[in-house]
Amino acid sequence: MVVDDDSEIRELMVNALSYCVNREVLAFETGDLAWQYLQDDNDADMVICDVDMDRGGFELMAKIKHQSPDKIFIIMSGQGENEKKAELTGADAFLGKPFAINDLFNLVQCYIVD
């Protein structure tokens, strides 16, 4: 699952990840929409979420980790100071923007193995 308010980044990540993990990759524009999807008895192997948006990734991560502590949650941000905050608040990994597609592939493959 990808959560990002930037439609171009969402589309790029969905296309790249669909190829990388050979699975359906869902995308949401807001944390609220992603949370609602998960509350409707749906699941996701992992969540990759931007934090540089209104009601961003840290809020979504807190809700998801409270409900499912083992859920893989990757924080994405263009602001380097969010890396430490991601680590301190329970993110499984941090992906700094801008990133190379290979960095995304390598990170996801650490957690998702067919």
N, C-alpha and C positions, 0 to 999 in steps of 0.2 A: 504494500500500500504506500503510495506517495501522496504527501500533503504539501501543497505549495500554492500560493496565490498567483504565481506567475505562470500563465498558461503555456508559454514556450518551454519553460523548464520542466513543467509537468509532462508535456508531450514528449520531450526529449528523453526524460527519465523512464517513462512508461515504455517507449519503443526500445530503448537500450536494455532495460531490465527484462522485458519480455523475451528478448533474444538471449540474455545472459542466463536466466534461470529457467527458461522454457516453461513458464507458468503464466497464468493470467495476472496482470498487474493492474490494480485499481488505482484511480487517482481522484483526489478531492481538493477542492479549492480552499476549504476552510477546515480547521480542526473540529468545528461543530458538526459539519457534515460527515467527517470521518468517524467521530464519536457516535453519531446517530446510527451509522451503518453497523458499527460493532455492537451497539445495543439491540439491534434487531436480529439477534442470534446469528450474526455473521462472524467470520473470523478472518484473520490475516496472519501469515507467517511472520511478517515483520512490518514495522512502520518506519518510513523515512520521512522526516518532517522538517520543513523550514521553520525557523523560529523568528525570522524577521518579517512578521506579518501580524495583523491585529489578532489578539487572542491566539497566539502562535503555539509553537511546539512544546514549550515547557508546561503549559497548562494541560494540553492534550496528553503529554507524557505522564504527568502526575496522575491523571484519571486512569489511564490505561495501566500503569504500573501498580496502582492501588488495587485494581480489579484483577490484573493478570501479571504478577511480578516477574514472571519468566518471559514475557513477550519481548522480543528483540525490538529495540527502539533506537534509531539512529537520528541524531540531531544534525541538521544542515544549517549553515549560516555563513554569511559573508562578513561577519564581524568576529574577528579572532578572539575577542574577550569571551565569547559564548562557549568556547571550547572548555575552559575551566568550569564554567557554570554547568555545562552538560555533564561533565565528569562528576561534579559534586551532587547533582540532582538525580543521578541514576541512569543516564543514557548509556547504552551499550557501546556506542561509538560516536565520533564526531566527523562530519564531512564538511570541510571548508570550501566555500564558494569563492572564486570559480574553481572547478575541479575538472580533471581529465576523466573521460569515460572509463579508462582503465582503473583509475582510483576507485570509482564507483563499483565496477565489476569486482575488483579485488576485495573490497570491503564486504560486499553482499555475499560473495562466495565463501567468506569466512564463516558465515552464519547459515547459509542455505546450500545444502548439498543434495543433489538428486540421488 
